[in-house]
Amino acid sequence: MKFWLATAFLETDQVVPIVQAADKCGYDAVATPDHLFYVEDNEQPYPYTEDGAPPFDANTPWPDPWVISAAMAAVTTNIRFTTNIYVAPLRDLFTVAKLVSTAAVISGGRVALGTAAGWCKEEFDQTGQSFEGRGKRLEEMVEALRTIWRGGMVEHHGTFYDFGPLSMAPVPPAIPIYIGGESELALRRAARLGDGWIGLHYRPDDAFEIVDRLQRHRREAGTADKPFEIVFGLRARPDQDLYRRLEDSGVTALLTAPWMAAHSLTERVGAVEHYAQQVMG
């Protein structure tokens, strides 16, 4: 089992030193969240809480994930960087392609793109991207990104994106794409198009149920034999037996945030180190 470190809700000036500690302790990856801004009056409920209320407010920091990934890459050696999740269809195709590929090059190939269709309509409205049809647009965006990242003169002619021969440099190393979302449509999208699936915080029983659905969709899509990351945050105390059962079911990594139980930077670094010693072994 691999262990990833979540940075959602962490003060921006503490991200880099905490991830430096995680790199030294052997964490496999760090996941950074994404929102452009906080909306006071959302039309849609937050999809990952029972009451629809978001677990953040107007003061919650949302640093740009690719800027901060580059900063983390400059002072680490082994830890990888992904997003949980980056709302790619909120942006135009070429901005996404350039940001992610630059971070991949700077980090020496330690970048993956974790993405999903998104839920906050107001963000789409303010960036001029259509909220309707965003899922289909994301699917074509994944295809177009992989085409652009191949390097050389490439072209794409689709429903949402249509461009002539063009070349984007520098050409990045391979960039895995993990697709999030828990609806049947999102799980089918991940099984069919993704190099993995990445989620938020789930109860263990719910995690096993989602894995079963993912594996069924992978069999139906003919992708069950391909390498596939399945990443969960769990609402449960550390439990090695549970981790083994999850791993046997197909889960490849756990998303954790031991720093949340502490307050100062020193205490939070200590919590990250303690978790590595006591849980990760």
C-alpha positions in Angstrom: 0.0 0.0 0.0 1.2 3.5 -0.9 0.6 6.5 1.3 -0.2 9.9 -0.1 -0.3 13.2 1.8 -3.3 15.5 1.4 -2.8 19.3 1.7 -6.4 20.5 1.5 -7.1 23.3 4.0 -3.4 23.5 5.0 -2.0 27.1 5.3 -0.2 27.9 2.1 3.1 28.8 3.7 3.2 25.5 5.5 2.7 23.3 2.5 6.3 23.2 1.2 8.1 22.4 4.6 5.5 19.8 5.5 5.9 18.1 2.1 9.7 18.3 2.5 9.3 16.2 5.7 6.9 13.8 3.9 9.5 13.3 1.1 12.2 12.4 3.7 9.8 10.0 5.5 8.9 8.0 2.4 5.4 9.2 1.5 4.7 8.3 -2.1 2.8 11.4 -3.3 1.1 14.6 -2.3 -2.3 15.7 -3.4 -3.2 19.4 -3.8 -6.8 20.6 -4.0 -8.3 23.1 -6.5 -10.8 26.0 -6.4 -10.5 29.4 -8.0 -12.5 31.2 -5.4 -15.2 30.8 -2.7 -18.8 31.5 -3.7 -21.1 33.0 -0.9 -24.3 31.8 -2.5 -23.8 28.5 -4.4 -26.7 27.2 -6.6 -25.5 23.6 -6.1 -25.0 21.8 -2.8 -21.5 20.5 -2.1 -21.6 16.9 -3.3 -19.4 15.2 -0.7 -21.2 16.0 2.5 -24.5 14.7 3.7 -26.0 18.1 4.3 -24.6 19.7 1.1 -22.6 22.3 3.1 -18.9 22.6 2.1 -16.2 21.9 4.7 -14.5 25.2 3.9 -15.3 28.9 4.0 -14.2 32.2 2.5 -10.9 32.2 4.4 -9.8 28.7 3.2 -6.7 29.0 1.1 -6.6 27.5 -2.4 -3.1 28.0 -3.8 -2.7 27.2 -7.5 -1.8 23.5 -7.6 0.7 23.7 -10.4 2.5 26.7 -9.0 2.8 25.0 -5.6 3.7 21.7 -7.2 6.7 23.4 -8.9 7.7 24.9 -5.6 7.5 21.5 -3.9 9.4 19.8 -6.7 12.3 22.2 -6.3 13.0 21.1 -2.7 12.1 17.4 -2.8 13.6 14.3 -4.5 11.2 11.4 -4.6 7.6 12.4 -3.7 5.2 12.7 -6.6 2.6 15.4 -7.1 -1.1 15.2 -8.2 -4.3 17.1 -7.8 -7.4 16.0 -5.9 -9.0 17.3 -7.9 -8.1 19.8 -10.6 -11.3 21.0 -12.5 -9.7 20.8 -15.9 -12.9 21.7 -17.9 -13.1 24.9 -16.0 -10.1 26.1 -18.0 -9.2 26.1 -21.7 -7.4 23.1 -23.1 -4.1 24.8 -23.9 -3.7 26.4 -20.5 -4.2 23.1 -18.8 -1.8 21.4 -21.2 0.9 24.0 -20.6 0.6 24.2 -16.8 0.6 20.5 -16.2 3.3 19.6 -18.7 5.6 22.4 -17.4 5.2 21.0 -13.8 6.0 17.5 -15.1 9.2 18.7 -16.8 10.3 20.7 -13.8 9.7 17.9 -11.4 11.5 15.3 -13.5 8.4 13.4 -14.3 6.8 13.3 -10.8 3.5 14.8 -11.8 0.0 13.2 -12.4 -3.2 15.0 -13.2 -6.1 14.2 -11.0 -9.2 15.7 -12.5 -13.0 15.6 -12.6 -15.9 17.4 -14.2 -16.4 19.8 -11.2 -19.5 20.8 -9.3 -19.4 24.6 -8.8 -21.4 26.3 -11.6 -20.3 29.8 -10.5 -16.6 29.0 -11.3 -17.6 27.9 -14.8 -19.7 31.1 -15.3 -16.8 33.4 -14.2 -14.3 31.7 -16.5 -16.6 31.6 -19.5 -16.6 27.8 -19.7 -19.9 26.0 -20.2 -21.2 24.2 -17.1 -23.5 22.1 -19.2 -21.7 19.2 -21.0 -18.6 19.6 -18.9 -18.3 15.8 -18.5 -18.3 15.1 -22.2 -15.9 18.0 -22.6 -13.6 16.5 -20.0 -13.5 13.2 -21.8 -12.4 14.8 -25.0 -10.0 17.0 -23.1 -8.2 13.9 -21.8 -7.8 12.6 -25.3 -6.6 16.0 -26.6 -4.1 16.5 -23.7 -2.5 13.1 -24.4 -2.2 14.1 -28.0 -0.5 17.4 -27.2 1.8 15.9 -24.7 3.2 13.4 -27.2 5.2 16.2 -28.7 5.9 17.1 -32.3 3.3 18.4 -34.7 -0.1 17.1 -33.6 -3.7 17.8 -34.4 -7.1 17.1 -33.0 -10.5 17.3 -34.5 -13.4 16.7 -32.2 -16.7 18.1 -30.9 -15.3 20.5 -28.4 -11.7 21.0 -29.5 -10.5 21.4 -33.0 -7.0 22.4 -33.8 -4.6 22.2 -36.8 -1.0 20.9 -36.6 0.8 22.5 -33.7 3.5 21.7 -31.3 3.9 22.4 -27.5 7.3 22.3 -25.9 9.0 21.3 -23.7 7.6 17.8 -24.2 6.8 16.3 -20.8 7.5 12.8 -19.5 4.4 10.5 -19.3 1.7 12.1 -17.3 -0.8 9.7 -15.7 -4.4 11.0 -15.5 -6.6 10.0 -12.6 -10.3 10.8 -12.8 -12.5 11.5 -9.8 -16.2 11.4 -9.1 -18.4 8.8 -7.6 -21.4 8.7 -9.9 -21.8 5.8 -12.3 -21.0 8.1 -15.1 -17.8 9.3 -13.4 -16.7 5.8 -12.5 -17.3 4.6 -16.1 -15.3 7.5 -17.3 -12.4 6.7 -15.0 -12.5 3.0 -16.0 -12.6 3.7 -19.7 -10.2 6.7 -20.0 -8.2 7.0 -16.8 -4.9 5.7 -15.5 -6.6 5.6 -12.1 -9.4 7.0 -9.9 -8.9 9.3 -7.0 -11.5 10.0 -4.2 -12.0 12.0 -1.1 -12.8 10.6 2.4 -15.1 7.6 2.6 -16.2 5.1 5.2 -14.5 1.7 4.7 -17.7 0.0 3.6 -18.3 2.7 1.0 -14.8 2.4 -0.2 -15.2 -1.3 -0.9 -18.4 -0.7 -2.7 -16.9 2.0 -4.9 -13.9 -0.4 -5.7 -16.4 -3.1 -6.8 -18.2 -0.7 -9.1 -14.9 0.5 -10.6 -13.7 -3.0 -11.2 -17.0 -3.9 -12.8 -16.7 -0.9 -15.2 -13.1 -1.8 -16.0 -14.1 -5.3 -17.0 -16.9 -3.9 -19.1 -14.6 -1.4 -20.8 -11.9 -4.0 -21.4 -9.3 -2.2 -19.3 -9.2 -4.5 -16.3 -5.7 -5.8 -17.2 -4.1 -2.4 -17.4 -2.3 -0.7 -14.5 -4.7 1.4 -12.5 -4.4 3.5 -9.4 -7.2 3.6 -6.9 -6.7 6.2 -4.2 -8.9 6.7 -1.1 -9.0 8.9 1.9 -10.6 6.9 4.8 -12.8 7.9 7.6 -11.3 5.3 9.9 -8.4 5.0 12.4 -5.2 3.4 11.1 -5.8 -0.4 10.8 -3.3 -2.7 9.0 -5.8 -5.5 8.6 -8.2 -3.0 6.9 -5.4 -1.8 4.7 -4.6 -5.3 3.6 -8.2 -6.0 2.7 -8.4 -2.8 0.7 -5.2 -3.6 -1.1 -6.5 -7.1 -2.0 -9.6 -5.5 -3.4 -7.6 -3.2 -5.7 -6.9 0.0 -3.7 -3.3 1.1 -4.4 -2.9 4.2 -2.2 -4.4 5.8 0.9 -4.7 9.6 1.2 -3.9 10.8 4.7 -3.5 14.1 6.6 -1.9 13.4 10.0 -0.9 17.1 10.2 -4.6 18.0 10.8 -4.5 17.0 14.4 -1.7 19.5 15.2 -1.5 23.3 15.0 2.0 24.8 14.7 4.3 24.0 11.8 6.7 22.1 14.1 3.8 20.0 15.5 2.5 19.2 12.1 5.9 18.1 10.8 6.1 15.9 13.8 2.7 14.4 13.1 3.7 13.6 9.5 6.9 11.9 10.8 5.1 10.0 13.5 2.5 8.6 11.1 5.3 7.4 8.8 7.0 5.6 11.6 3.9 4.1 13.3 1.6 3.4 10.3 3.7 3.3 7.1 6.5 1.3 8.7 
